[in-house]
Amino acid sequence: MGEGKDVVRMQVQLTEEQVEALRAMAASEGVSISELVRRGADMVIGQARTMNRREQVARAIAIAGQFRSGKSDVSVNHDAYLEEEYDA
């Protein structure tokens, strides 16, 4: 387990098949079932974050080009426009 990480003890219910598979994997890798469960939790969390990131990118792409400033030189003078807004 990672250095300095606090762990919380909890009880989970698994099927017999899951337990047997985890026991075999733990034995072959030389780790505990708890370690495998933590790895699995990290994978699920990582996938959720990836999905959230994909959603954010999709939303950004969908909104790109939807707003107009009325200025034709924003790509060249963006710093000046930003400074003007901060000074306002």
C-alpha positions in Angstrom: 0.0 0.0 0.0 1.2 3.5 -0.7 3.1 5.4 1.9 1.1 7.8 4.1 -2.3 6.7 2.7 -5.0 6.3 5.3 -7.2 3.3 4.7 -10.8 2.7 5.8 -11.9 -0.7 6.8 -15.2 -1.7 5.2 -17.2 -4.8 4.4 -18.2 -5.7 0.9 -20.1 -8.6 -0.4 -18.8 -10.6 -3.4 -19.9 -13.7 -5.2 -18.2 -16.9 -4.6 -16.8 -16.8 -8.1 -15.3 -13.3 -7.5 -13.7 -14.4 -4.2 -12.2 -17.5 -5.8 -10.8 -15.5 -8.8 -9.4 -12.9 -6.4 -7.8 -15.5 -4.2 -6.1 -17.1 -7.2 -5.0 -13.7 -8.6 -3.7 -12.6 -5.2 -1.7 -15.8 -4.7 -0.2 -15.6 -8.2 0.8 -12.0 -7.7 1.8 -12.3 -4.1 -0.5 -9.6 -2.9 -3.6 -9.5 -0.7 -7.2 -9.6 -1.9 -7.5 -6.1 -0.3 -4.8 -4.8 -2.6 -6.6 -6.2 -5.7 -9.8 -4.6 -4.5 -8.1 -1.3 -4.1 -6.6 -1.6 -7.6 -10.0 -2.3 -8.9 -11.5 0.7 -7.2 -8.7 2.8 -8.7 -9.5 1.5 -12.1 -13.2 2.3 -11.7 -12.4 5.8 -10.4 -10.0 6.4 -13.3 -12.5 5.3 -15.9 -15.1 7.7 -14.3 -12.6 10.5 -14.5 -11.8 9.7 -18.1 -15.5 9.7 -19.0 -16.0 13.0 -17.2 -13.0 14.4 -19.2 -14.4 13.1 -22.4 -17.7 14.8 -21.6 -16.0 18.0 -20.8 -14.1 17.9 -24.1 -17.3 17.1 -26.0 -19.1 20.0 -24.4 -16.2 22.4 -25.2 -16.2 21.3 -28.8 -20.0 21.7 -29.0 -19.9 25.3 -27.7 -16.8 26.3 -29.7 -17.7 29.0 -32.2 -21.1 29.7 -30.6 -20.2 33.2 -29.4 -19.0 36.3 -31.2 -17.1 39.2 -29.8 -17.7 41.4 -32.9 -13.9 41.9 -33.1 -11.9 40.5 -36.0 -8.5 40.8 -34.3 -8.9 38.8 -31.1 -6.4 36.2 -32.1 -3.7 38.9 -32.4 -4.7 41.3 -29.6 -6.2 38.9 -27.0 -3.8 40.1 -24.3 -4.8 43.7 -24.8 -8.5 42.8 -24.7 -8.0 40.7 -21.6 -6.0 43.5 -19.9 -8.9 45.9 -20.7 -11.4 43.6 -19.1 -9.3 43.2 -15.9 -8.9 47.0 -15.7 -12.6 47.6 -16.1 
